[in-house]
Amino acid sequence: MADGIKVTKKSYLEEPLSRKRKKSLMKQSKTGGLLPRVGEIIFFGFVILLLSAATYWRNEIWNSETGLWIDCVNKSPNKVRPHNNLGQVFLDQGRDQEAIAQFTEALRIDPNHLESHNNLGNILVRQGKYQEAVDHFTAALRVDPNHPTAHNNLGNALAGQGRYREAIAQFTEALRVDPNHLESHNNLGNILVRQGKYQEAVDHFTAALRVDPNHPAAHNNLGNALAGQGRYLEAIAQFTEALRINPNYAPTHYNLGSAYVKIGDRVSALEEYKILRTMNPDMASALYKKIR
């Protein structure tokens, strides 16, 4: 009978509704699990992007030595080393005023910073401000009395003032501390040539070349000392070697041309004159007067 069999719309609709709900629940479950993961992926991707950008800019900064030390100075303005090193970079680039500012700041922070005194002194020598340079090299030697480079540099500043006896004393002291200090041998030899003490000069230039056989200035200077003794063929060999190492040094071309004139080789002297015309017309003109 109808009372015994209860069939209603609800009983017929129950299964279709259950399937929809199941699909809905499954969809919600999938979406609910995916959204956090998508968020995590986006977040970590953003972090990686930031880190990559930071690494890129850091590499750009460090790829430039100037940029590196400017960055260090900006981050550590009260540390000596960044100022001194940035000054050295500017010095190598010929940016003297900027270098002076950095060395001066380094010495404001630490008045006894030997390297900054040395570097600042070298710029002042290059600018012909010899007494100021003497003051800085002297200050460097108060910090370290046995610093051969500071003695050598002080010798250069004194020589620039024509104080050759004092300069010789400084170069000699540098060589006492370091017998292989090439620049001191070279500088001392140059003063000895100026004084006409050619053999002593030859000895010092030869010692410099034992330290560095490929030092063009030492070969050139040894050639001058040998020429001073009238040993022109030996001098020509030294000038030629200097030009093999550095073909673009005008004074050596002039010296070589002058040596050729001394031995009567006008053809070779004229070749040096032709080279000099494109490098230094004034030197070329002076050499041509000798050739004539």
Backbone as numpy.savetxt, mean C-alpha at the origin, in Angstrom:
# Nx Ny Nz CAx CAy CAz Cx Cy Cz
-95.14 -51.92 9.64 -95.99 -50.74 9.64 -95.10 -49.50 9.64
-95.77 -48.43 9.44 -94.99 -47.20 9.34 -94.36 -46.83 10.65
-95.06 -47.18 11.79 -94.48 -46.85 13.10 -93.25 -47.67 13.38
-93.14 -48.87 12.83 -91.98 -49.73 13.10 -90.79 -49.37 12.26
-91.06 -48.84 11.15 -89.95 -48.47 10.27 -89.89 -46.96 10.21
-88.96 -46.41 10.91 -88.81 -44.96 10.94 -87.74 -44.53 9.93
-88.20 -44.14 8.84 -87.31 -43.64 7.78 -87.58 -42.17 7.65
-86.64 -41.35 7.94 -86.80 -39.90 7.87 -85.79 -39.30 6.88
-85.98 -38.02 6.51 -85.05 -37.34 5.60 -83.67 -37.23 6.24
-83.70 -37.10 7.58 -82.43 -36.97 8.28 -81.56 -38.17 8.09
-82.16 -39.39 8.14 -81.37 -40.60 7.98 -80.82 -40.72 6.58
-81.56 -40.25 5.60 -81.07 -40.30 4.23 -79.98 -39.24 3.98
-80.04 -38.12 4.67 -79.08 -37.03 4.43 -77.80 -37.16 5.26
-77.77 -38.02 6.19 -76.65 -38.10 7.14 -75.34 -38.41 6.45
-75.30 -39.38 5.55 -74.06 -39.78 4.91 -73.52 -38.71 3.98
-74.35 -38.09 3.13 -73.82 -37.00 2.29 -73.23 -35.87 3.12
-73.88 -35.50 4.23 -73.34 -34.43 5.09 -72.03 -34.85 5.73
-71.90 -36.05 6.10 -70.68 -36.57 6.73 -69.51 -36.51 5.76
-69.74 -36.82 4.50 -68.67 -36.76 3.49 -68.20 -35.33 3.28
-69.16 -34.38 3.21 -68.78 -32.99 3.04 -67.96 -32.49 4.21
-68.46 -32.90 5.40 -67.72 -32.45 6.59 -66.32 -33.03 6.62
-66.21 -34.27 6.18 -64.89 -34.94 6.17 -63.94 -34.23 5.23
-64.49 -33.89 4.02 -63.65 -33.17 3.06 -63.24 -31.82 3.60
-64.23 -31.16 4.26 -63.94 -29.84 4.83 -62.88 -29.92 5.91
-63.02 -30.93 6.74 -62.04 -31.12 7.82 -60.65 -31.43 7.26
-60.63 -32.26 6.21 -59.36 -32.61 5.58 -58.70 -31.36 4.98
-59.55 -30.54 4.34 -59.04 -29.32 3.72 -58.49 -28.38 4.78
-59.27 -28.25 5.87 -58.81 -27.39 6.96 -57.52 -27.91 7.57
-57.43 -29.23 7.69 -56.23 -29.84 8.27 -55.02 -29.57 7.41
-55.22 -29.74 6.08 -54.10 -29.50 5.16 -53.69 -28.04 5.16
-54.68 -27.15 5.08 -54.40 -25.72 5.05 -53.77 -25.26 6.35
-54.35 -25.79 7.44 -53.81 -25.41 8.75 -52.39 -25.87 8.93
-51.98 -26.99 8.36 -50.61 -27.46 8.46 -49.68 -26.73 7.51
-50.23 -26.24 6.38 -49.40 -25.63 5.36 -49.07 -24.18 5.68
-50.05 -23.44 6.21 -49.85 -22.01 6.46 -48.67 -21.72 7.37
-48.52 -22.42 8.50 -47.33 -22.17 9.33 -46.05 -22.47 8.59
-46.06 -23.54 7.76 -44.84 -23.88 7.03 -44.50 -22.80 5.99
-45.51 -22.31 5.30 -45.28 -21.23 4.33 -44.72 -20.01 5.05
-45.29 -19.70 6.20 -44.79 -18.56 6.99 -43.34 -18.75 7.40
-43.01 -19.98 7.84 -41.62 -20.26 8.22 -40.68 -20.11 7.03
-41.11 -20.63 5.88 -40.28 -20.56 4.68 -40.03 -19.11 4.29
-41.11 -18.30 4.32 -40.97 -16.87 3.98 -40.04 -16.18 4.95
-40.22 -16.48 6.25 -39.41 -15.83 7.29 -37.93 -16.17 7.12
-37.64 -17.47 7.00 -36.24 -17.87 6.88 -35.64 -17.42 5.55
-36.47 -17.38 4.49 -35.99 -16.86 3.22 -35.60 -15.40 3.33
-36.40 -14.65 4.08 -36.12 -13.22 4.29 -34.82 -13.05 5.07
-34.64 -13.88 6.11 -33.40 -13.82 6.91 -32.19 -14.13 6.04
-32.31 -15.17 5.21 -31.19 -15.54 4.33 -30.89 -14.41 3.35
-31.96 -13.77 2.84 -31.77 -12.66 1.91 -31.02 -11.51 2.60
-31.39 -11.20 3.84 -30.71 -10.13 4.58 -29.25 -10.48 4.82
-29.00 -11.73 5.21 -27.63 -12.16 5.46 -26.80 -12.13 4.18
-27.41 -12.54 3.06 -26.69 -12.51 1.78 -26.36 -11.09 1.39
-27.32 -10.17 1.60 -27.09 -8.76 1.27 -25.98 -8.20 2.13
-26.01 -8.53 3.44 -24.96 -8.05 4.35 -23.60 -8.57 3.94
-23.54 -9.86 3.56 -22.28 -10.45 3.12 -21.77 -9.78 1.85
-22.70 -9.48 0.93 -22.32 -8.83 -0.32 -21.71 -7.46 -0.05
-22.40 -6.67 0.77 -21.89 -5.32 1.05 -20.59 -5.37 1.82
-20.47 -6.33 2.73 -19.21 -6.47 3.47 -18.08 -6.81 2.51
-18.34 -7.72 1.56 -17.31 -8.07 0.58 -16.94 -6.88 -0.28
-17.96 -6.05 -0.64 -17.68 -4.85 -1.43 -16.75 -3.91 -0.67
-17.01 -3.77 0.63 -16.18 -2.90 1.47 -14.77 -3.45 1.58
-14.66 -4.75 1.85 -13.34 -5.35 2.08 -12.54 -5.50 0.80
-13.24 -5.52 -0.35 -12.51 -5.61 -1.62 -11.74 -4.33 -1.91
-12.12 -3.24 -1.31 -11.42 -1.97 -1.46 -10.66 -1.69 -0.17
-9.32 -1.60 -0.28 -8.53 -1.35 0.92 -8.90 -0.02 1.55
-9.15 0.96 0.71 -9.56 2.27 1.22 -10.89 2.14 1.96
-11.85 1.48 1.33 -13.16 1.29 1.95 -13.08 0.52 3.25
-12.20 -0.49 3.28 -12.02 -1.29 4.49 -11.63 -0.43 5.67
-10.60 0.41 5.48 -10.10 1.19 6.62 -10.99 2.38 6.94
-11.70 2.92 5.94 -12.70 3.94 6.25 -13.80 3.33 7.12
-14.21 2.12 6.78 -15.21 1.41 7.56 -14.71 1.19 8.99
-13.43 0.79 9.13 -12.86 0.56 10.46 -12.78 1.86 11.27
-12.39 2.96 10.60 -12.30 4.26 11.29 -13.68 4.69 11.77
-14.70 4.50 10.93 -16.06 4.89 11.32 -16.57 4.07 12.50
-16.17 2.82 12.55 -16.65 1.94 13.62 -15.80 2.05 14.89
-14.52 2.41 14.72 -13.62 2.53 15.88 -12.85 3.86 15.79
-13.54 4.98 15.94 -12.90 6.28 15.74 -11.83 6.62 16.78
-11.81 5.90 17.89 -10.85 6.21 18.95 -9.73 5.18 19.05
-9.55 4.42 17.98 -8.45 3.46 17.93 -7.38 3.96 16.97
-6.12 3.76 17.34 -5.00 4.29 16.57 -4.82 3.57 15.24
-4.87 2.25 15.27 -4.50 1.45 14.09 -5.34 1.78 12.86
-6.67 1.88 12.96 -7.43 2.21 11.74 -7.02 3.55 11.12
-6.78 4.57 11.97 -6.37 5.88 11.45 -5.00 5.79 10.77
-4.05 5.10 11.42 -2.72 4.97 10.84 -2.76 4.21 9.52
-3.52 3.11 9.49 -3.56 2.29 8.27 -4.29 2.99 7.14
-5.35 3.74 7.46 -6.02 4.51 6.43 -5.08 5.60 5.91
-4.30 6.19 6.81 -3.30 7.17 6.39 -2.28 6.58 5.44
-1.85 5.34 5.71 -0.89 4.68 4.83 -1.47 4.45 3.44
-2.76 4.07 3.39 -3.43 3.88 2.10 -3.46 5.20 1.33
-3.85 6.27 2.01 -3.87 7.59 1.37 -2.46 7.99 0.92
-1.45 7.68 1.74 -0.06 8.01 1.40 0.35 7.30 0.12
0.02 6.02 0.00 0.35 5.25 -1.20 -0.37 5.80 -2.43
-1.52 6.41 -2.24 -2.30 6.96 -3.34 -1.91 8.40 -3.67
-0.95 8.95 -2.92 -0.52 10.32 -3.14 -1.49 11.36 -2.60
-2.38 10.94 -1.74 -3.38 11.86 -1.15 -2.82 12.38 0.18
-1.82 13.25 0.06 -1.02 13.65 1.21 -1.84 14.31 2.32
-2.71 15.25 1.96 -3.44 15.99 2.99 -4.36 15.07 3.78
-5.01 14.14 3.10 -5.88 13.19 3.79 -5.05 12.25 4.67
-3.87 11.88 4.19 -2.98 11.03 4.98 -2.52 11.77 6.24
-2.14 13.04 6.08 -1.69 13.84 7.22 -2.79 13.92 8.27
-4.04 14.10 7.83 -5.16 14.18 8.77 -5.30 12.89 9.58
-5.11 11.75 8.93 -5.25 10.47 9.63 -4.10 10.23 10.60
-2.86 10.52 10.17 -1.72 10.33 11.07 -1.80 11.28 12.26
-2.26 12.51 12.00 -2.39 13.49 13.08 -3.43 13.03 14.10
-4.53 12.46 13.59 -5.56 11.95 14.50 -5.04 10.76 15.30
-4.27 9.89 14.65 -3.67 8.75 15.35 -2.78 9.24 16.49
-2.01 10.29 16.22 -1.10 10.83 17.25 -1.84 11.61 18.32
-3.02 12.13 18.01 -3.84 12.75 19.05 -4.31 11.69 20.04
-4.66 10.51 19.50 -5.12 9.42 20.35 -3.95 8.83 21.14
-2.80 8.65 20.46 -1.61 8.09 21.11 -0.38 8.86 20.64
0.07 9.85 21.42 1.21 10.68 21.03 2.52 9.91 20.86
2.55 8.66 21.32 3.78 7.86 21.23 3.68 6.75 20.17
2.77 6.93 19.22 2.63 5.91 18.19 3.74 6.07 17.16
4.73 5.19 17.24 5.95 5.31 16.44 5.66 5.32 14.94
4.81 4.41 14.50 4.57 4.27 13.07 3.94 5.54 12.48
3.03 6.16 13.24 2.39 7.39 12.75 3.39 8.54 12.68
4.30 8.62 13.65 5.37 9.63 13.59 6.22 9.42 12.33
6.56 8.17 12.09 7.38 7.82 10.92 6.68 8.19 9.61
5.42 7.79 9.51 4.66 8.04 8.27 4.46 9.53 8.03
4.12 10.25 9.09 3.90 11.69 8.95 5.21 12.39 8.58
6.30 11.94 9.19 7.62 12.50 8.85 7.98 12.31 7.39
7.64 11.14 6.84 7.95 10.86 5.42 7.21 11.81 4.48
5.94 12.11 4.81 5.20 13.07 3.98 5.84 14.44 4.06
6.25 14.84 5.25 6.84 16.17 5.44 8.17 16.29 4.69
8.95 15.21 4.64 10.18 15.21 3.84 9.83 15.41 2.38
8.80 14.70 1.91 8.39 14.82 0.51 7.92 16.23 0.20
7.39 16.91 1.19 6.91 18.29 0.99 8.01 19.33 1.24
9.21 18.84 1.59 10.31 19.75 1.84 10.26 20.43 3.20
9.40 19.93 4.09 9.28 20.49 5.45 10.20 19.68 6.38
11.50 19.90 6.18 12.49 19.02 6.81 12.52 19.12 8.34
12.40 20.33 8.89 12.50 20.45 10.34 11.31 19.79 11.04
10.12 19.94 10.47 8.96 19.25 11.05 9.15 17.74 10.98
9.72 17.28 9.87 10.00 15.85 9.72 11.01 15.39 10.76
12.07 16.18 10.95 13.08 15.86 11.97 12.41 15.69 13.33
11.48 16.58 13.66 10.80 16.51 14.95 10.04 15.20 15.11
9.37 14.76 14.05 8.58 13.51 14.14 9.49 12.28 14.21
10.56 12.26 13.43 11.46 11.11 13.50 12.17 11.04 14.85
12.49 12.20 15.40 13.11 12.25 16.73 12.14 11.71 17.77
10.85 12.07 17.63 9.83 11.56 18.55 9.70 10.04 18.42
9.78 9.53 17.19 9.72 8.08 16.98 10.88 7.39 17.67
12.07 8.00 17.60 13.25 7.38 18.22 13.23 7.50 19.74
12.46 8.41 20.28 12.28 8.43 21.75 11.47 7.22 22.18
10.55 6.78 21.31 9.75 5.59 21.60 10.61 4.33 21.48
11.43 4.28 20.41 12.30 3.11 20.18 13.64 3.60 19.62
14.65 3.75 20.47 15.95 4.27 20.03 16.68 3.34 19.05
16.21 2.08 18.95 16.89 1.11 18.08 16.04 0.75 16.85
15.31 1.73 16.35 14.46 1.50 15.19 15.23 1.94 13.93
15.73 1.00 13.13 16.60 1.38 12.00 15.91 2.27 10.96
14.63 2.01 10.70 13.93 2.83 9.70 13.79 4.27 10.17
13.52 4.47 11.45 13.40 5.84 11.98 14.75 6.56 11.89
15.87 5.85 12.17 17.20 6.45 12.01 17.45 6.81 10.55
17.10 5.89 9.65 17.28 6.15 8.22 16.47 7.37 7.79
15.21 7.44 8.21 14.34 8.55 7.82 14.82 9.88 8.40
15.30 9.83 9.64 15.86 11.04 10.23 17.08 11.50 9.43
17.89 10.54 8.99 19.04 10.86 8.15 18.62 11.56 6.86
17.52 11.08 6.25 17.01 11.73 5.03 16.60 13.17 5.28
15.90 13.39 6.40 15.43 14.75 6.72 16.62 15.68 6.99
17.63 15.18 7.68 18.82 15.98 7.96 19.58 16.29 6.67
19.66 15.29 5.80 20.34 15.52 4.51 19.59 16.57 3.70
18.27 16.57 3.79 17.48 17.58 3.10 17.79 18.99 3.57
18.28 19.11 4.80 18.68 20.41 5.35 20.15 20.71 5.09
20.83 19.77 4.42 22.26 19.95 4.19 23.11 19.60 5.39
22.54 18.93 6.36 23.27 18.57 7.60 23.85 17.16 7.41
24.83 17.06 6.48 25.29 15.75 6.02 26.02 14.96 7.11
26.79 15.62 7.93 27.52 14.90 8.99 26.53 14.22 9.94
25.48 14.96 10.33 24.47 14.37 11.21 23.69 13.26 10.49
23.45 13.47 9.19 22.74 12.45 8.41 23.56 11.17 8.36
24.86 11.30 8.11 25.73 10.12 8.06 25.69 9.38 9.39
25.65 10.13 10.50 25.59 9.50 11.82 24.32 8.67 11.98
23.20 9.18 11.43 21.93 8.44 11.53 21.92 7.19 10.64
22.45 7.31 9.43 22.51 6.14 8.56 23.44 5.08 9.16
24.54 5.53 9.74 25.50 4.61 10.36 24.86 3.90 11.54
24.06 4.65 12.31 23.37 4.04 13.47 22.34 3.02 13.00
21.62 3.35 11.93 20.66 2.39 11.37 21.35 1.09 10.97
22.54 1.20 10.37 23.29 0.02 9.94 23.93 -0.72 11.11
24.16 -0.02 12.20 24.64 -0.71 13.41 23.54 -1.62 13.94
22.30 -1.10 13.93 21.16 -1.88 14.42 20.82 -3.00 13.44
20.85 -2.67 12.15 20.51 -3.66 11.11 21.51 -3.52 9.96
22.57 -4.35 9.94 23.61 -4.24 8.90 23.08 -4.47 7.48
21.88 -5.03 7.36 21.31 -5.30 6.03 20.20 -4.31 5.66
20.19 -3.16 6.31 19.15 -2.17 6.01 19.48 -1.50 4.67
18.80 -1.96 3.63 19.13 -1.58 2.26 19.07 -0.07 2.04
18.01 0.57 2.48 17.85 2.00 2.22 18.95 2.83 2.89
19.40 2.38 4.06 20.47 3.12 4.74 21.79 2.99 3.98
22.08 1.79 3.44 23.26 1.64 2.58 23.16 2.57 1.37
21.99 2.61 0.76 21.76 3.41 -0.44 21.93 4.91 -0.13
21.28 5.35 0.94 21.32 6.78 1.29 22.70 7.23 1.73
23.36 6.39 2.50 24.72 6.72 2.94 25.65 6.78 1.73
25.49 5.83 0.81 26.30 5.84 -0.41 26.11 7.11 -1.22
24.89 7.60 -1.29 24.62 8.82 -2.07 25.33 10.04 -1.47
25.37 10.12 -0.14 26.08 11.24 0.49 27.58 11.12 0.23
28.08 9.90 0.29 29.51 9.69 0.06 29.90 10.04 -1.38
29.01 9.76 -2.35 29.26 10.19 -3.73 29.31 11.71 -3.79
28.39 12.36 -3.12 28.35 13.83 -3.09 29.64 14.40 -2.51
30.23 13.67 -1.58 31.48 14.11 -0.94 32.72 13.66 -1.70
32.52 12.93 -2.81 33.65 12.46 -3.60 34.33 11.23 -3.02
33.68 10.57 -2.06 34.25 9.35 -1.45 33.67 8.14 -2.20
34.17 7.98 -3.42 33.54 7.03 -4.34 33.69 5.57 -3.93
34.88 5.19 -3.42 35.05 3.78 -3.09 34.19 3.38 -1.90
34.09 4.27 -0.91 33.21 3.97 0.22 31.76 3.84 -0.26
31.41 4.71 -1.21 30.06 4.64 -1.77 29.85 3.31 -2.51
30.85 2.91 -3.31 30.77 1.63 -4.03 30.51 0.50 -3.04
31.21 0.52 -1.92 31.05 -0.54 -0.92 29.61 -0.60 -0.39
29.02 0.57 -0.14 27.65 0.58 0.40 26.62 0.17 -0.64
26.79 0.60 -1.88 25.83 0.19 -2.93 25.95 -1.31 -3.20
27.17 -1.82 -3.14 27.38 -3.26 -3.33 26.71 -4.04 -2.20
26.80 -3.52 -0.98 26.14 -4.15 0.17 24.63 -4.13 -0.01
24.10 -3.02 -0.53 22.65 -2.92 -0.77 22.22 -3.97 -1.79
23.03 -4.19 -2.82 22.67 -5.17 -3.85 22.82 -6.61 -3.38
23.61 -6.82 -2.34 23.64 -8.16 -1.74 22.31 -8.45 -1.06
21.69 -7.41 -0.51 20.39 -7.57 0.14 19.30 -7.78 -0.92
19.35 -6.99 -2.00 18.36 -7.11 -3.07 19.06 -6.88 -4.42
19.42 -7.97 -5.11 20.14 -7.84 -6.39 19.31 -7.17 -7.49
18.00 -7.04 -7.29 17.13 -6.46 -8.31 16.61 -5.08 -7.91
17.43 -4.34 -7.18 17.03 -3.01 -6.74 17.56 -1.99 -7.76
16.68 -1.42 -8.60 17.18 -0.57 -9.70 17.93 0.66 -9.22
17.46 1.29 -8.11 18.13 2.51 -7.62 19.55 2.20 -7.17
19.74 1.04 -6.53 21.08 0.67 -6.07 22.01 0.44 -7.26
21.51 -0.19 -8.33 22.33 -0.36 -9.54 22.68 1.00 -10.15
21.68 1.88 -10.24 21.92 3.21 -10.79 22.96 3.97 -9.96
22.81 3.91 -8.65 23.72 4.65 -7.76 25.14 4.06 -7.78
25.22 2.74 -7.88 26.53 2.11 -8.01 27.19 2.56 -9.31
26.39 2.66 -10.38 26.92 3.17 -11.65 27.48 4.57 -11.50
26.79 5.43 -10.74 27.29 6.79 -10.51 28.62 6.79 -9.77
28.71 5.92 -8.75 29.95 5.86 -7.97 31.11 5.35 -8.83
30.84 4.36 -9.67 31.88 3.83 -10.55 32.29 4.87 -11.60
31.29 5.60 -12.11 31.61 6.67 -13.08 32.46 7.74 -12.42
32.21 8.00 -11.15 33.01 8.98 -10.41 34.47 8.57 -10.31
34.72 7.27 -10.40 36.10 6.76 -10.37 36.67 6.62 -11.79
35.87 6.98 -12.79 36.32 6.83 -14.17 36.16 5.42 -14.70
35.42 4.59 -14.02 35.23 3.18 -14.43 33.93 3.10 -15.25
33.99 3.69 -16.45 32.77 3.92 -17.23 32.14 2.64 -17.78
32.96 1.67 -18.18 32.40 0.43 -18.71 31.63 -0.32 -17.62
32.19 -0.32 -16.39 31.49 -0.95 -15.26 30.23 -0.16 -14.92
30.34 1.16 -15.02 29.17 2.01 -14.76 28.06 1.72 -15.77
28.43 1.58 -17.06 27.45 1.29 -18.10 26.74 -0.03 -17.82
27.49 -1.02 -17.34 26.89 -2.31 -17.00 25.84 -2.15 -15.89
26.13 -1.30 -14.90 25.18 -1.08 -13.80 23.95 -0.30 -14.27
24.17 0.72 -15.09 23.01 1.48 -15.60 22.12 0.59 -16.47
22.76 -0.25 -17.28 22.00 -1.17 -18.16 21.17 -2.14 -17.33
21.76 -2.63 -16.24 21.03 -3.56 -15.37 19.86 -2.85 -14.68
20.10 -1.61 -14.26 19.01 -0.84 -13.63 17.84 -0.67 -14.60
18.15 -0.41 -15.88 17.10 -0.22 -16.88 16.44 -1.53 -17.29
17.14 -2.63 -17.14 16.51 -3.92 -17.39 15.39 -4.14 -16.37
15.66 -3.72 -15.12 14.68 -3.90 -14.05 13.57 -2.85 -14.15
13.97 -1.61 -14.45 12.99 -0.52 -14.56 13.33 0.34 -15.78
12.74 0.02 -16.93 13.09 0.73 -18.17 12.61 2.18 -18.22
11.77 2.57 -17.28 11.12 3.88 -17.36 11.70 4.91 -16.40
12.91 4.68 -15.92 13.51 5.62 -14.98 14.43 6.58 -15.74
13.95 7.81 -15.94 14.64 8.78 -16.79 16.07 9.09 -16.32
16.33 9.30 -15.01 17.70 9.62 -14.59 18.73 8.56 -15.00
18.32 7.29 -15.02 19.27 6.25 -15.42 19.57 6.33 -16.92
18.58 6.64 -17.73 18.83 6.86 -19.16 19.81 8.02 -19.35
19.64 9.06 -18.58 20.55 10.21 -18.65 21.97 9.79 -18.25
22.07 9.05 -17.13 23.39 8.61 -16.65 24.07 7.69 -17.66
23.27 6.80 -18.26 23.83 5.87 -19.25 24.31 6.64 -20.48
23.50 7.59 -20.94 23.91 8.41 -22.08 25.19 9.18 -21.80
25.29 9.72 -20.58 26.50 10.47 -20.19 27.72 9.56 -20.17
27.55 8.32 -19.70 28.67 7.38 -19.67 29.12 7.02 -21.09
28.14 6.88 -22.00 28.50 6.61 -23.40 29.29 7.79 -23.99
28.91 8.99 -23.63 29.65 10.17 -24.09 31.09 10.10 -23.62
31.28 9.68 -22.38 32.63 9.62 -21.79 33.53 8.63 -22.52
32.96 7.55 -23.05 33.79 6.57 -23.77 33.77 6.83 -25.28
33.13 7.92 -25.70 33.13 8.30 -27.11 32.13 7.57 -27.98
31.12 6.95 -27.37 30.12 6.22 -28.15 28.90 7.14 -28.36
28.97 8.02 -29.37 27.91 8.99 -29.64 26.63 8.31 -30.12
26.78 7.21 -30.85 25.60 6.53 -31.39 24.71 6.02 -30.25
25.32 5.35 -29.28 24.56 4.83 -28.14 24.02 5.97 -27.28
24.82 7.04 -27.15 24.39 8.20 -26.37 23.15 8.83 -27.01
23.14 8.92 -28.35 21.99 9.48 -29.05 20.74 8.62 -28.88
20.92 7.32 -28.79 19.78 6.43 -28.54 19.14 6.75 -27.19
19.99 6.98 -26.19 19.46 7.34 -24.87 18.78 8.71 -24.93
19.35 9.62 -25.72 18.76 10.94 -25.89 17.35 10.83 -26.49
17.19 9.98 -27.51 15.88 9.80 -28.16 14.84 9.26 -27.16
15.27 8.33 -26.33 14.36 7.78 -25.31 13.97 8.87 -24.32
14.96 9.67 -23.91 14.72 10.72 -22.92 13.78 11.80 -23.45
13.81 12.07 -24.75 12.95 13.12 -25.31 11.48 12.89 -25.00
11.06 11.63 -24.99 9.66 11.31 -24.70 9.38 11.22 -23.21
10.44 11.05 -22.40 10.25 10.87 -20.96 10.46 12.16 -20.17
11.55 12.86 -20.50 11.91 14.08 -19.78 12.69 15.00 -20.72
12.00 15.92 -21.38 12.66 16.80 -22.36 13.81 17.61 -21.78
13.70 18.02 -20.53 14.78 18.81 -19.91 16.07 17.98 -19.78
15.91 16.73 -19.32 17.08 15.84 -19.22 17.65 15.55 -20.61
16.75 15.37 -21.56 17.18 15.09 -22.94 18.02 16.25 -23.47
17.57 17.48 -23.21 18.29 18.66 -23.66 19.68 18.75 -23.02
19.76 18.44 -21.70 21.03 18.46 -21.00 21.98 17.40 -21.56
21.45 16.23 -21.88 22.29 15.15 -22.44 22.77 15.54 -23.84
21.88 16.14 -24.63 22.26 16.51 -25.99 23.44 17.49 -26.00
23.46 18.40 -25.03 24.59 19.34 -24.92 25.90 18.62 -24.70
25.84 17.51 -23.94 27.05 16.71 -23.72 27.46 15.99 -25.00
26.47 15.50 -25.74 26.77 14.74 -26.96 27.43 15.63 -28.00
26.97 16.86 -28.13 27.53 17.79 -29.10 28.99 18.12 -28.79
